[in-house]
Structure formats: structure tokens, C-alpha cells
Amino acid sequence: MLVRPATLDDTRGIATVHVRGWRAAYGGILPRDFLDKLSVDEREARWRRNLGETTALTFVAEEAGAVIGWASVGGCRDEDATPELGELWAIYVEPGRWRSGVGRALWDWGRGRLVERGAREVVVWV
């Protein structure tokens, strides 16, 4: 498994993991028709924009050339945040790979980038 910064070539894989993750994690919590309507094509288009516009750093875990997880970190978006406060904006892993170390590898990589940017604490909104 390789963890690295995301590129535009990763947007389809990111979108696929994003949609599959929502469907697996939120089934029974959110309405089934909402989850069924989630579109990989729509998410891919959003990710193409996001990767160029956001101040977050998005990175992927890949194996055999396929995206199996992704995460985004950056400065905390709270209004009263200081530069020493980072944020885990999102983390998703292919559902078939849950509990296999992919999430840990993503978090370790992201935490390292936050520390490099001067973060001493990290927040997560759920």
C-alpha cells in the first residue's frame, strides 16, 4: 500500500470510495433512497473542482494502482481557530478494507503533514 498526495487522475477512485463508504456506513441511518441516489459521476466532478480549489491537502492510499482510501487535512475551519489547530476534514476507506490498517496509514500520513504545517492539536467534526 502506498499513501501519497491525490492528483486529478485519482478523482474517480476517490469518488467511488466516497460513495461506497457513505452507503456502507450510513445504511439504516439515512434513507435508502438518498443513499441509492448518490452518484460516483457527480462526486467525481466535485472532486475535480475540490482538488484545485481547497486549502486542504487530500491524499490517497492506493494498492495495485487502485484507490482504496483517501483523506483530507488542513487548517481548522472554526472561526476562532489558531494556526496551531489542524483539522481532519475527511477520511474514507473502501468498505471491504475496513479494519485492515488503511485508515491508520492515512491518518499517520495526514498527521505528519499537519505537524509539518505547525499543528499542535487536531479537531474532527462528525
NUDREN-35528 format. One record per residue (C-alpha): residue in one letter; x, y, z. Coordinates in nm, 4 decimals. Layout:
<r aa="a" x="X" y="Y" z="Z"/>
...
end
This chain:
<r aa="m" x="0.0000" y="0.0000" z="0.0000"/>
<r aa="l" x="0.1222" y="0.3474" z="-0.0918"/>
<r aa="v" x="-0.0052" y="0.6727" z="0.0633"/>
<r aa="r" x="0.0571" y="0.9829" z="-0.1460"/>
<r aa="p" x="-0.0924" y="1.3197" z="-0.2406"/>
<r aa="a" x="-0.4005" y="1.2945" z="-0.4611"/>
<r aa="t" x="-0.3912" y="1.4021" z="-0.8245"/>
<r aa="l" x="-0.6675" y="1.4679" z="-1.0753"/>
<r aa="d" x="-0.6128" y="1.1132" z="-1.2018"/>
<r aa="d" x="-0.7407" y="0.9892" z="-0.8633"/>
<r aa="t" x="-1.0791" y="1.1638" z="-0.8724"/>
<r aa="r" x="-1.2742" y="0.8598" z="-0.9972"/>
<r aa="g" x="-1.1241" y="0.6383" z="-0.7274"/>
<r aa="i" x="-1.1828" y="0.8992" z="-0.4568"/>
<r aa="a" x="-1.5445" y="0.9420" z="-0.5683"/>
<r aa="t" x="-1.6032" y="0.5665" z="-0.5756"/>
<r aa="v" x="-1.4662" y="0.5153" z="-0.2241"/>
<r aa="h" x="-1.6653" y="0.8187" z="-0.1066"/>
<r aa="v" x="-1.9988" y="0.6834" z="-0.2353"/>
<r aa="r" x="-1.9338" y="0.3237" z="-0.1266"/>
<r aa="g" x="-1.8271" y="0.4482" z="0.2163"/>
<r aa="w" x="-2.1452" y="0.6502" z="0.2640"/>
<r aa="r" x="-2.3648" y="0.3601" z="0.1538"/>
<r aa="a" x="-2.1924" y="0.1139" z="0.3874"/>
<r aa="a" x="-2.1559" y="0.3433" z="0.6888"/>
<r aa="y" x="-2.4933" y="0.5169" z="0.6787"/>
<r aa="g" x="-2.7236" y="0.2342" z="0.5687"/>
<r aa="g" x="-3.0018" y="0.2145" z="0.8274"/>
<r aa="i" x="-2.9223" y="0.5689" z="0.9434"/>
<r aa="l" x="-3.0005" y="0.7710" z="0.6309"/>
<r aa="p" x="-3.2915" y="0.6961" z="0.3961"/>
<r aa="r" x="-3.2102" y="0.4208" z="0.1470"/>
<r aa="d" x="-3.3367" y="0.6280" z="-0.1480"/>
<r aa="f" x="-3.0927" y="0.9089" z="-0.0571"/>
<r aa="l" x="-2.8007" y="0.6651" z="-0.0456"/>
<r aa="d" x="-2.9094" y="0.4949" z="-0.3686"/>
<r aa="k" x="-2.9118" y="0.8309" z="-0.5475"/>
<r aa="l" x="-2.5512" y="0.9122" z="-0.4570"/>
<r aa="s" x="-2.3633" y="0.9383" z="-0.7840"/>
<r aa="v" x="-1.9994" y="0.8493" z="-0.8423"/>
<r aa="d" x="-2.0076" y="1.0693" z="-1.1550"/>
<r aa="e" x="-2.1342" y="1.3684" z="-0.9533"/>
<r aa="r" x="-1.8787" y="1.3119" z="-0.6776"/>
<r aa="e" x="-1.6018" y="1.2805" z="-0.9337"/>
<r aa="a" x="-1.6958" y="1.6184" z="-1.0825"/>
<r aa="r" x="-1.6931" y="1.7708" z="-0.7322"/>
<r aa="w" x="-1.3531" y="1.6201" z="-0.6601"/>
<r aa="r" x="-1.2112" y="1.7600" z="-0.9817"/>
<r aa="r" x="-1.3119" y="2.1068" z="-0.8567"/>
<r aa="n" x="-1.2161" y="2.0406" z="-0.4926"/>
<r aa="l" x="-0.8615" y="1.9327" z="-0.5651"/>
<r aa="g" x="-0.7934" y="2.2640" z="-0.7352"/>
<r aa="e" x="-0.9848" y="2.4959" z="-0.5038"/>
<r aa="t" x="-0.9463" y="2.3814" z="-0.1448"/>
<r aa="t" x="-0.6748" y="2.4661" z="0.1027"/>
<r aa="a" x="-0.6933" y="2.1120" z="0.2373"/>
<r aa="l" x="-0.4380" y="1.8508" z="0.1450"/>
<r aa="t" x="-0.6089" y="1.5431" z="0.0025"/>
<r aa="f" x="-0.4161" y="1.2195" z="-0.0238"/>
<r aa="v" x="-0.4918" y="0.8615" z="-0.1196"/>
<r aa="a" x="-0.3996" y="0.5094" z="-0.0204"/>
<r aa="e" x="-0.3504" y="0.3015" z="-0.3285"/>
<r aa="e" x="-0.2832" y="-0.0639" z="-0.3876"/>
<r aa="a" x="-0.2170" y="-0.2248" z="-0.7243"/>
<r aa="g" x="-0.2964" y="0.1102" z="-0.8867"/>
<r aa="a" x="-0.6425" y="0.1401" z="-0.7275"/>
<r aa="v" x="-0.7544" y="0.3961" z="-0.4694"/>
<r aa="i" x="-0.8573" y="0.2075" z="-0.1540"/>
<r aa="g" x="-0.8931" y="0.5090" z="0.0729"/>
<r aa="w" x="-0.8472" y="0.8823" z="0.0952"/>
<r aa="a" x="-0.8365" y="1.1610" z="0.3494"/>
<r aa="s" x="-0.8145" y="1.5392" z="0.3655"/>
<r aa="v" x="-0.6413" y="1.7502" z="0.6307"/>
<r aa="g" x="-0.5861" y="2.1214" z="0.6668"/>
<r aa="g" x="-0.6178" y="2.4145" z="0.8964"/>
<r aa="c" x="-0.9123" y="2.4104" z="1.1327"/>
<r aa="r" x="-1.2138" y="2.5820" z="0.9759"/>
<r aa="d" x="-1.3559" y="2.7073" z="1.3081"/>
<r aa="e" x="-1.3819" y="3.0881" z="1.3185"/>
<r aa="d" x="-1.1722" y="3.1125" z="1.6354"/>
<r aa="a" x="-0.9056" y="2.8613" z="1.5289"/>
<r aa="t" x="-0.5396" y="2.9436" z="1.5710"/>
<r aa="p" x="-0.2693" y="2.8396" z="1.3226"/>
<r aa="e" x="-0.1655" y="2.5643" z="1.5672"/>
<r aa="l" x="-0.5041" y="2.3909" z="1.5258"/>
<r aa="g" x="-0.5323" y="2.1426" z="1.2405"/>
<r aa="e" x="-0.8368" y="1.9509" z="1.1229"/>
<r aa="l" x="-0.9016" y="1.6077" z="0.9803"/>
<r aa="w" x="-1.1554" y="1.7184" z="0.7204"/>
<r aa="a" x="-1.2493" y="1.3689" z="0.5995"/>
<r aa="i" x="-1.1282" y="1.0108" z="0.5910"/>
<r aa="y" x="-1.2811" y="0.7263" z="0.3900"/>
<r aa="v" x="-1.1723" y="0.3691" z="0.3282"/>
<r aa="e" x="-1.3137" y="0.1179" z="0.0810"/>
<r aa="p" x="-1.5658" y="-0.0777" z="0.2963"/>
<r aa="g" x="-1.4089" y="-0.4120" z="0.2088"/>
<r aa="r" x="-1.0827" y="-0.2806" z="0.3548"/>
<r aa="w" x="-1.2190" y="-0.1523" z="0.6866"/>
<r aa="r" x="-1.0140" y="-0.2695" z="0.9864"/>
<r aa="s" x="-0.7161" y="-0.3583" z="0.7657"/>
<r aa="g" x="-0.4837" y="-0.0692" z="0.8532"/>
<r aa="v" x="-0.5698" y="0.1579" z="0.5597"/>
<r aa="g" x="-0.7352" y="0.4191" z="0.7821"/>
<r aa="r" x="-0.4405" y="0.4129" z="1.0216"/>
<r aa="a" x="-0.1952" y="0.4611" z="0.7340"/>
<r aa="l" x="-0.3985" y="0.7559" z="0.6043"/>
<r aa="w" x="-0.4203" y="0.9138" z="0.9491"/>
<r aa="d" x="-0.0467" y="0.8689" z="1.0128"/>
<r aa="w" x="0.0371" y="1.0356" z="0.6815"/>
<r aa="g" x="-0.2100" y="1.3194" z="0.7387"/>
<r aa="r" x="-0.0968" y="1.3769" z="1.0955"/>
<r aa="g" x="0.2590" y="1.4102" z="0.9694"/>
<r aa="r" x="0.1555" y="1.6782" z="0.7198"/>
<r aa="l" x="-0.0357" y="1.8680" z="0.9914"/>
<r aa="v" x="0.2682" y="1.8620" z="1.2191"/>
<r aa="e" x="0.4838" y="1.9911" z="0.9306"/>
<r aa="r" x="0.2367" y="2.2806" z="0.8963"/>
<r aa="g" x="0.2704" y="2.3644" z="1.2657"/>
<r aa="a" x="-0.0392" y="2.1971" z="1.4091"/>
<r aa="r" x="-0.0137" y="2.1028" z="1.7750"/>
<r aa="e" x="-0.3751" y="1.9893" z="1.8121"/>
<r aa="v" x="-0.6300" y="1.8423" z="1.5705"/>
<r aa="v" x="-1.0081" y="1.8618" z="1.5624"/>
<r aa="v" x="-1.2544" y="1.6320" z="1.3889"/>
<r aa="w" x="-1.6163" y="1.7262" z="1.3237"/>
<r aa="v" x="-1.8556" y="1.4329" z="1.2968"/>
end
